[in-house]
Amino acid sequence: MQINHNIAALNTFNKLNSATNAQSKSMEKLSSGLRINKAGDDAAGLAISEKMRSQIRGLDQASRNAQDGISMIQTAEGGLQETHDILQRMRELSVQASTNVLSQQDSEAIGDEMVALRDEIDRIADTTDFNGKKLLNGELATKLTTGSTFKAGAAGEAGKSSVLDVDVSTAKAGATFTVTQGTNTDELKISQGGVEQTIKLTDSMFNAVGKSTVLDFDKLGVKITLNSQATDGTAVNAVAALKSLTLVTDTSSSTAEIVVGSNATSDETISVGFTDMSSSALSSTVGSLTKTSMNTVDDAKAMTTAIDVAIKKVSTQRSNLGASQNRLEHTINNLSTSSENLTAAESRIRDVDFALAA
């Protein structure tokens, strides 16, 4: 028995199957717009493009995070704007009460308004929130631990200067900051978690009694205000006194951490601190005032000085928030550019070329 093979028909059938399969793949690519629809289309290209997709989506979400951060800052800044206006009115009243032409009844009437305005400052601090987070009551600000010796009043005569204020509102919570002398004896260095910053002190910072100097360790979120206690203080003595102090932040406190990167690592996070803006935090004198606090000229003048301190603190906080907002806006621009470039790269790998469709 002999079997005859129709080779021409088999060859035609094979070519038809190949053409049909190729046409099917081309139609799949054309209909989806993708060159890679399944791993078999390009295994290596699929792996690379999926990694890029993860990064792109992470960048897009980071951009939305930054937008939310800006909204949070704007909410706080709106409250502080009203606090500023209230303090300006309180200062106006304290100046009015500083004259000798008012009766006690007039002074107490001014005191009544001052108390009401003080209470409104506290209400703003207690009720200003964003998505359930209180912004102006100190809830989102890092604080020093009670065991930290680097705080207001520290250093003293040893360096002919004292610590007037330590602001760690944007520093890392639950961290120990190592304070040491820098390479030179007039340099103060603070380090934490592999990050360090050195600031050079000068004798001119301590050549007048009551002269204040701000040391801004911005990389660490630590701001130290020194107050000169003599006219013969030196930078070397100040460093020698300060380097023996410990700086520790409270574990229970925290700042607003905004993730602005696709990998959510620590170096892709921006910390924004919202300092306590209640009346007592701005000034103990303002926080404890009563309707009789303006009854004497001297008391009224002291209140004016206290309000000036409060206004300065609000101005500083608003300035810090404005700087953070500007930073976030630039971050958004950078994220958008990175996302656009990565999308273009992913497109070259994943998308189909309609001219080739293969």
C-alpha distance (Angstrom), angle and dihedral (degrees) to the residues before:
residue distance angle dihedral
M1 . . .
Q2 3.77 . .
I3 3.79 124.9 .
N4 3.75 117.4 -153.4
H5 3.82 119.4 -147.7
N6 3.77 119.7 -150.4
I7 3.80 96.5 -146.5
A8 3.79 93.5 175.0
A9 3.80 91.7 54.8
L10 3.83 92.0 47.2
N11 3.79 91.0 49.7
T12 3.80 91.0 49.3
F13 3.81 90.6 48.3
N14 3.83 92.1 51.0
K15 3.77 92.0 48.3
L16 3.80 89.8 48.9
N17 3.81 91.4 52.2
S18 3.82 91.4 48.7
A19 3.79 92.0 48.3
T20 3.80 91.5 46.9
N21 3.82 92.1 50.0
A22 3.81 92.2 47.1
Q23 3.78 91.0 47.2
S24 3.80 90.0 49.1
K25 3.80 91.6 52.0
S26 3.78 91.7 47.1
M27 3.80 91.4 49.4
E28 3.81 89.7 48.8
K29 3.80 90.6 52.8
L30 3.78 93.6 44.2
S31 3.80 93.6 48.0
S32 3.84 94.5 46.4
G33 3.79 97.0 34.7
L34 3.80 89.0 -133.6
R35 3.75 129.0 116.5
I36 3.82 90.1 -159.1
N37 3.81 113.6 49.1
K38 3.78 97.4 152.1
A39 3.78 136.5 13.4
G40 3.79 91.7 -99.0
D41 3.80 91.2 63.8
D42 3.83 92.1 64.9
A43 3.81 116.8 -18.7
A44 3.81 96.1 -172.1
G45 3.79 93.0 42.6
L46 3.81 90.7 50.7
A47 3.82 92.3 53.8
I48 3.80 92.8 47.7
S49 3.79 95.0 45.8
E50 3.81 93.6 47.2
K51 3.81 89.4 54.1
M52 3.80 88.7 50.7
R53 3.80 91.1 48.4
S54 3.80 90.1 55.0
Q55 3.77 90.7 51.4
I56 3.81 93.2 46.2
R57 3.79 93.3 50.5
G58 3.80 89.5 46.2
L59 3.80 90.9 52.5
D60 3.80 91.8 48.4
Q61 3.80 91.0 50.9
A62 3.81 90.7 46.3
S63 3.79 88.2 54.8
R64 3.81 89.8 53.0
N65 3.82 89.0 48.4
A66 3.79 89.9 54.5
Q67 3.80 90.1 49.2
D68 3.80 89.3 52.9
G69 3.81 88.9 49.1
I70 3.80 90.3 54.0
S71 3.80 90.1 50.1
M72 3.81 89.5 51.4
I73 3.80 91.7 50.1
Q74 3.80 92.1 47.3
T75 3.80 90.1 52.0
A76 3.80 91.4 53.1
E77 3.79 92.5 43.2
G78 3.79 90.5 52.8
G79 3.79 90.5 56.1
L80 3.78 92.0 46.8
Q81 3.78 91.4 51.1
E82 3.79 88.8 60.9
T83 3.81 90.2 44.6
H84 3.79 88.2 54.4
D85 3.80 91.4 51.3
I86 3.81 90.8 49.6
L87 3.80 92.6 50.4
Q88 3.79 91.0 49.2
R89 3.81 89.3 53.7
M90 3.82 90.4 47.4
R91 3.78 90.3 51.7
E92 3.77 90.1 49.9
L93 3.81 89.3 53.6
S94 3.82 93.3 46.8
V95 3.80 90.6 52.2
Q96 3.80 89.0 49.7
A97 3.80 90.0 51.8
S98 3.81 90.9 50.4
T99 3.82 92.2 77.7
N100 3.79 126.1 87.9
V101 3.79 95.2 -131.7
L102 3.80 96.2 83.9
S103 3.77 126.6 91.9
Q104 3.80 122.6 -133.5
Q105 3.79 88.6 -103.5
D106 3.81 89.8 54.4
S107 3.80 91.0 49.0
E108 3.79 92.1 50.3
A109 3.80 90.4 49.2
I110 3.79 87.9 55.2
G111 3.80 87.7 46.7
D112 3.80 90.9 54.3
E113 3.79 91.2 55.2
M114 3.81 91.1 44.8
V115 3.81 90.9 54.2
A116 3.80 91.5 48.9
L117 3.80 91.4 49.4
R118 3.83 90.8 47.6
D119 3.78 89.8 52.3
E120 3.81 90.2 51.2
I121 3.82 90.4 53.5
D122 3.80 88.6 54.5
R123 3.81 92.1 46.3
I124 3.81 90.7 52.8
A125 3.80 90.2 48.9
D126 3.82 91.8 49.8
T127 3.81 99.0 44.3
T128 3.81 106.3 35.6
D129 3.79 104.0 105.7
F130 3.78 141.6 152.8
N131 3.79 118.6 -147.7
G132 3.79 90.6 -20.9
K133 3.81 95.7 -46.5
K134 3.80 117.4 119.5
L135 3.78 109.7 -130.4
L136 3.80 107.0 -175.6
N137 3.81 105.6 36.3
G138 3.81 96.5 74.5
E139 3.81 94.5 -101.3
L140 3.82 91.1 123.8
A141 3.79 99.4 43.9
T142 3.79 129.5 93.1
K143 3.78 114.3 -119.9
L144 3.79 135.7 -161.6
T145 3.80 118.9 -105.1
T146 3.78 118.8 -114.3
G147 3.81 87.9 -114.9
S148 3.79 94.3 58.4
T149 3.82 111.9 109.9
F150 3.81 92.9 -166.6
K151 3.80 97.1 88.2
A152 3.77 141.4 108.3
G153 3.81 111.4 -46.7
A154 3.80 95.2 23.8
A155 3.84 126.3 130.6
G156 3.81 96.6 30.2
E157 3.79 125.4 175.2
A158 3.79 95.7 -15.4
G159 3.78 90.7 82.1
K160 3.81 96.8 23.0
S161 3.79 85.7 -116.2
S162 3.77 138.1 80.4
V163 3.78 135.9 -153.6
L164 3.79 107.8 -100.3
D165 3.80 96.9 -178.8
V166 3.82 141.0 -7.4
D167 3.80 116.2 -155.5
V168 3.81 114.3 -167.0
S169 3.81 96.2 153.7
T170 3.83 91.7 125.2
A171 3.81 96.9 34.9
K172 3.79 125.5 106.5
A173 3.79 113.5 -81.1
G174 3.80 121.0 -125.3
A175 3.80 93.1 19.9
T176 3.79 135.5 129.2
F177 3.79 114.5 -137.5
T178 3.78 115.2 -154.0
V179 3.82 112.1 -136.8
T180 3.80 114.4 -161.2
Q181 3.77 142.4 148.7
G182 3.78 115.0 -85.5
T183 3.79 125.9 -130.2
N184 3.81 89.0 -69.8
T185 3.80 127.1 46.1
D186 3.81 92.2 -115.1
E187 3.80 94.4 54.8
L188 3.80 125.4 93.6
K189 3.80 117.3 -155.2
I190 3.79 128.6 -167.6
S191 3.80 122.7 -173.2
Q192 3.78 136.9 178.3
G193 3.80 133.1 167.4
G194 3.80 95.4 -6.1
V195 3.80 93.4 -48.6
E196 3.80 117.9 109.4
Q197 3.78 136.2 173.0
T198 3.79 131.5 -171.4
I199 3.80 127.7 -157.3
K200 3.79 123.6 -168.2
L201 3.80 115.4 -135.1
T202 3.80 122.9 -151.6
D203 3.80 132.4 -153.7
S204 3.81 89.5 -120.5
M205 3.81 88.0 70.3
F206 3.82 89.4 68.1
N207 3.80 105.0 35.9
A208 3.81 97.5 102.7
V209 3.79 133.0 48.8
G210 3.80 111.2 -108.8
K211 3.80 94.7 13.8
S212 3.81 110.6 146.5
T213 3.79 127.0 -151.0
V214 3.81 127.4 -172.4
L215 3.82 118.3 -143.4
D216 3.79 105.7 -162.6
F217 3.82 112.6 -162.7
D218 3.80 89.9 -177.0
K219 3.81 95.6 169.8
L220 3.80 88.8 63.0
G221 3.79 99.2 34.2
V222 3.82 92.5 -116.7
K223 3.80 122.2 132.4
I224 3.82 119.2 -176.9
T225 3.80 124.2 -169.7
L226 3.82 115.2 -158.6
N227 3.79 124.9 -161.3
S228 3.81 120.5 -154.4
Q229 3.80 114.3 -130.6
A230 3.80 98.8 -173.4
T231 3.79 144.2 22.8
D232 3.80 94.2 -119.5
G233 3.81 100.7 52.7
T234 3.78 119.0 131.8
A235 3.79 135.0 -151.7
V236 3.81 91.1 -124.6
N237 3.81 92.8 55.6
A238 3.80 91.6 45.8
V239 3.82 92.0 52.8
A240 3.81 90.6 46.5
A241 3.81 90.1 54.5
L242 3.80 96.9 42.4
K243 3.81 98.6 45.9
S244 3.81 91.3 66.7
L245 3.81 92.8 60.0
T246 3.79 125.6 96.3
L247 3.80 123.9 -132.9
V248 3.80 115.6 -160.0
T249 3.80 128.3 164.2
D250 3.78 125.9 -145.5
T251 3.80 117.5 -99.3
S252 3.80 92.9 -146.0
S253 3.81 92.9 57.5
S254 3.78 124.4 79.4
T255 3.78 143.5 171.3
A256 3.79 128.8 -132.3
E257 3.81 104.2 -83.9
I258 3.81 112.6 -154.6
V259 3.82 115.9 -167.8
V260 3.80 108.4 -143.3
G261 3.81 101.1 170.8
S262 3.78 137.8 71.4
N263 3.81 93.7 -118.3
A264 3.83 98.8 46.5
T265 3.82 92.3 -136.6
S266 3.79 123.4 156.3
D267 3.80 92.3 -100.1
E268 3.81 89.4 53.9
T269 3.79 93.0 58.5
I270 3.80 128.0 93.1
S271 3.80 116.8 -156.3
V272 3.78 118.6 -148.1
G273 3.79 118.2 -170.0
F274 3.79 122.0 -155.2
T275 3.80 107.5 -160.1
D276 3.80 123.2 -147.7
M277 3.80 105.4 -88.9
S278 3.81 99.1 -177.8
S279 3.80 117.3 129.1
S280 3.80 94.2 -106.6
A281 3.81 91.2 50.7
L282 3.79 91.3 49.5
S283 3.80 92.5 48.5
S284 3.79 132.4 -15.3
T285 3.81 88.5 -145.3
V286 3.80 92.3 54.9
G287 3.79 92.3 42.7
S288 3.82 93.5 53.9
L289 3.80 100.0 40.7
T290 3.81 120.4 131.5
K291 3.80 134.3 -170.4
T292 3.82 89.0 -88.4
S293 3.79 95.5 50.1
M294 3.81 90.5 96.7
N295 3.81 98.3 47.7
T296 3.81 95.6 108.3
V297 3.77 130.8 47.1
D298 3.80 91.9 -124.8
D299 3.81 91.9 51.9
A300 3.79 90.9 49.3
K301 3.81 91.8 50.2
A302 3.81 90.8 48.7
M303 3.80 88.6 50.6
T304 3.80 90.1 52.8
T305 3.80 89.8 54.2
A306 3.82 91.0 48.1
I307 3.80 91.8 49.6
D308 3.80 89.9 50.9
V309 3.81 88.2 57.4
A310 3.81 90.4 49.1
I311 3.81 92.1 49.3
K312 3.80 90.0 50.9
K313 3.81 91.3 51.9
V314 3.79 92.3 50.7
S315 3.80 90.2 47.1
T316 3.80 90.5 51.4
Q317 3.80 92.3 49.9
R318 3.80 92.3 47.9
S319 3.79 89.8 48.5
N320 3.80 91.3 51.5
L321 3.79 91.5 48.3
G322 3.80 90.9 48.6
A323 3.79 90.7 51.5
S324 3.81 90.4 50.2
Q325 3.81 90.9 49.3
N326 3.81 91.7 51.3
R327 3.79 89.5 48.9
L328 3.79 91.6 51.4
E329 3.80 91.3 49.3
H330 3.81 90.5 54.7
T331 3.80 88.7 45.7
I332 3.80 90.4 55.3
N333 3.81 90.7 51.3
N334 3.80 90.6 51.1
L335 3.80 92.7 46.7
S336 3.80 91.3 50.3
T337 3.80 91.4 51.5
S338 3.80 92.6 47.6
S339 3.79 91.8 47.9
E340 3.80 91.6 49.3
N341 3.81 93.3 50.5
L342 3.80 93.3 45.9
T343 3.80 90.7 48.1
A344 3.79 89.5 53.9
A345 3.81 90.5 50.0
E346 3.80 91.8 48.0
S347 3.79 90.1 48.3
R348 3.78 92.3 56.2
I349 3.80 89.2 56.1
R350 3.77 101.7 37.5
D351 3.81 108.9 28.2
V352 3.78 123.7 83.4
D353 3.78 124.6 -114.1
F354 3.80 102.1 -130.1
A355 3.79 91.1 -157.3
L356 3.80 90.4 59.3
A357 3.81 101.6 24.6
A358 3.77 88.7 -171.3
